[in-house]
Amino acid sequence: MTTKWTPEAITQAYAYPLADRTDDEDAQRGWLRANMVTSLDGAAQIDGRVGDLTGSADQVLLTALRAMADCLIVGAGTIETEGYGPLITPPEWRQYRADLGMAPDPRLVIVTRRGRIDVRRPELAAANPLVVHPSSCTADFGDAETLVCGESWVDLPRMVADLQERGWRRMLSEGGPTLLAELFTADLVDELDWAISPTVVGGPGLRLSHGPAITPLRWHQLAATTVGEHLFTRWTRDRG
């Protein structure tokens, strides 16, 4: 199926299945989706960055998924490599957020173990990030709001619970591969939105998730849509 991304099409295809429902007690636990792009042979990076794996359709969807989320959870390494800054909701998505009682823009949540990130850089400071780190991390994050979760490693289940307590039930993560692997290990990901680029890159680069082997998790395919030259797939965790 070949189509075109419009706000209406994306809203219909990617509405949060639990968090947008108010008549279901399960809705209160929120929904964590991960959005990633890889090459045909599974590489998540080219020369250390997402770079040429993306395309115009992928960027449209990325922007829309951010606009539909309460918060964006990203590992510090990806923040630095990809040059994240303020998350500004496009005009065409502002009413969507207002209708759901959401803040005007999503909140950037940075996950770091060692604190090797300068959140005082103008671009990051302007993003007003929430920095999540373990108690063993003694880095200076300046005026940024921080959340201590865990001792030597970030306690991800505790972090997700805290985000939900803040009312951020529509959660989105863009990885990178290391953080995504840790989220998979903790079985916190409810939905994987995986875009596949028409590219083969070879080499020893990182895959979609990068970490130690875990007990295989079963997933169920929700949809597969071709837009431009990218294949966009949606998968949900099979918890049955």
NORTAKA-V500883 format. One record per residue. N is the residue number from 0. D_LAST is the distance of its C-alpha to the last C-alpha in Angstrom with 1 decimal. Layout:
n=N d_last=D_LAST
n=N d_last=D_LAST
This chain:
n=0 d_last=29.0
n=1 d_last=31.6
n=2 d_last=31.9
n=3 d_last=33.2
n=4 d_last=31.6
n=5 d_last=32.9
n=6 d_last=31.7
n=7 d_last=30.7
n=8 d_last=28.7
n=9 d_last=26.9
n=10 d_last=26.2
n=11 d_last=24.7
n=12 d_last=22.6
n=13 d_last=21.6
n=14 d_last=21.5
n=15 d_last=19.1
n=16 d_last=16.4
n=17 d_last=16.1
n=18 d_last=19.3
n=19 d_last=21.6
n=20 d_last=20.4
n=21 d_last=22.5
n=22 d_last=21.4
n=23 d_last=18.0
n=24 d_last=17.9
n=25 d_last=14.8
n=26 d_last=17.3
n=27 d_last=19.3
n=28 d_last=17.0
n=29 d_last=17.8
n=30 d_last=16.4
n=31 d_last=17.5
n=32 d_last=18.2
n=33 d_last=20.1
n=34 d_last=22.8
n=35 d_last=24.5
n=36 d_last=26.9
n=37 d_last=27.8
n=38 d_last=30.3
n=39 d_last=29.5
n=40 d_last=29.7
n=41 d_last=27.3
n=42 d_last=30.0
n=43 d_last=29.2
n=44 d_last=32.9
n=45 d_last=36.4
n=46 d_last=39.0
n=47 d_last=36.8
n=48 d_last=35.9
n=49 d_last=33.6
n=50 d_last=36.9
n=51 d_last=37.3
n=52 d_last=33.6
n=53 d_last=33.5
n=54 d_last=35.2
n=55 d_last=36.1
n=56 d_last=33.0
n=57 d_last=30.8
n=58 d_last=33.0
n=59 d_last=32.8
n=60 d_last=29.0
n=61 d_last=29.1
n=62 d_last=31.6
n=63 d_last=29.6
n=64 d_last=26.3
n=65 d_last=28.4
n=66 d_last=30.0
n=67 d_last=26.7
n=68 d_last=25.7
n=69 d_last=26.9
n=70 d_last=27.2
n=71 d_last=27.3
n=72 d_last=26.3
n=73 d_last=28.3
n=74 d_last=29.5
n=75 d_last=33.3
n=76 d_last=34.0
n=77 d_last=32.7
n=78 d_last=34.5
n=79 d_last=37.7
n=80 d_last=37.3
n=81 d_last=36.4
n=82 d_last=38.7
n=83 d_last=36.6
n=84 d_last=38.6
n=85 d_last=38.3
n=86 d_last=35.4
n=87 d_last=37.3
n=88 d_last=35.5
n=89 d_last=37.2
n=90 d_last=39.1
n=91 d_last=37.0
n=92 d_last=33.9
n=93 d_last=35.8
n=94 d_last=35.5
n=95 d_last=31.8
n=96 d_last=31.5
n=97 d_last=34.2
n=98 d_last=32.5
n=99 d_last=29.3
n=100 d_last=31.5
n=101 d_last=30.8
n=102 d_last=33.5
n=103 d_last=35.7
n=104 d_last=34.2
n=105 d_last=31.1
n=106 d_last=31.7
n=107 d_last=31.7
n=108 d_last=30.0
n=109 d_last=31.4
n=110 d_last=29.7
n=111 d_last=32.4
n=112 d_last=32.8
n=113 d_last=36.6
n=114 d_last=37.8
n=115 d_last=39.3
n=116 d_last=39.3
n=117 d_last=42.1
n=118 d_last=40.7
n=119 d_last=44.3
n=120 d_last=44.8
n=121 d_last=45.7
n=122 d_last=42.8
n=123 d_last=40.2
n=124 d_last=42.2
n=125 d_last=42.2
n=126 d_last=38.4
n=127 d_last=38.4
n=128 d_last=35.5
n=129 d_last=33.5
n=130 d_last=33.7
n=131 d_last=31.1
n=132 d_last=32.4
n=133 d_last=32.5
n=134 d_last=35.5
n=135 d_last=37.0
n=136 d_last=37.7
n=137 d_last=41.1
n=138 d_last=41.6
n=139 d_last=43.5
n=140 d_last=41.5
n=141 d_last=44.4
n=142 d_last=43.6
n=143 d_last=40.0
n=144 d_last=37.5
n=145 d_last=35.6
n=146 d_last=32.6
n=147 d_last=32.6
n=148 d_last=29.2
n=149 d_last=29.4
n=150 d_last=32.4
n=151 d_last=32.7
n=152 d_last=29.5
n=153 d_last=27.8
n=154 d_last=25.2
n=155 d_last=22.6
n=156 d_last=20.2
n=157 d_last=23.4
n=158 d_last=24.6
n=159 d_last=21.5
n=160 d_last=21.9
n=161 d_last=25.6
n=162 d_last=25.2
n=163 d_last=23.0
n=164 d_last=25.7
n=165 d_last=28.2
n=166 d_last=26.5
n=167 d_last=25.2
n=168 d_last=21.7
n=169 d_last=21.9
n=170 d_last=21.9
n=171 d_last=22.8
n=172 d_last=23.5
n=173 d_last=25.7
n=174 d_last=25.5
n=175 d_last=27.6
n=176 d_last=26.0
n=177 d_last=26.6
n=178 d_last=25.0
n=179 d_last=22.0
n=180 d_last=21.6
n=181 d_last=21.7
n=182 d_last=19.2
n=183 d_last=16.8
n=184 d_last=17.8
n=185 d_last=17.0
n=186 d_last=13.6
n=187 d_last=15.0
n=188 d_last=14.8
n=189 d_last=12.6
n=190 d_last=14.5
n=191 d_last=16.9
n=192 d_last=20.0
n=193 d_last=21.8
n=194 d_last=25.3
n=195 d_last=27.1
n=196 d_last=30.8
n=197 d_last=33.1
n=198 d_last=34.5
n=199 d_last=34.7
n=200 d_last=36.0
n=201 d_last=35.7
n=202 d_last=36.8
n=203 d_last=35.0
n=204 d_last=33.5
n=205 d_last=30.2
n=206 d_last=27.0
n=207 d_last=24.3
n=208 d_last=23.2
n=209 d_last=25.8
n=210 d_last=25.2
n=211 d_last=24.6
n=212 d_last=22.1
n=213 d_last=18.7
n=214 d_last=15.9
n=215 d_last=14.4
n=216 d_last=11.5
n=217 d_last=9.5
n=218 d_last=10.2
n=219 d_last=10.5
n=220 d_last=14.1
n=221 d_last=15.2
n=222 d_last=18.9
n=223 d_last=21.9
n=224 d_last=25.3
n=225 d_last=28.7
n=226 d_last=31.1
n=227 d_last=34.4
n=228 d_last=33.8
n=229 d_last=30.4
n=230 d_last=27.1
n=231 d_last=24.5
n=232 d_last=20.8
n=233 d_last=17.8
n=234 d_last=14.4
n=235 d_last=11.3
n=236 d_last=8.9
n=237 d_last=5.6
n=238 d_last=3.8
n=239 d_last=0.0
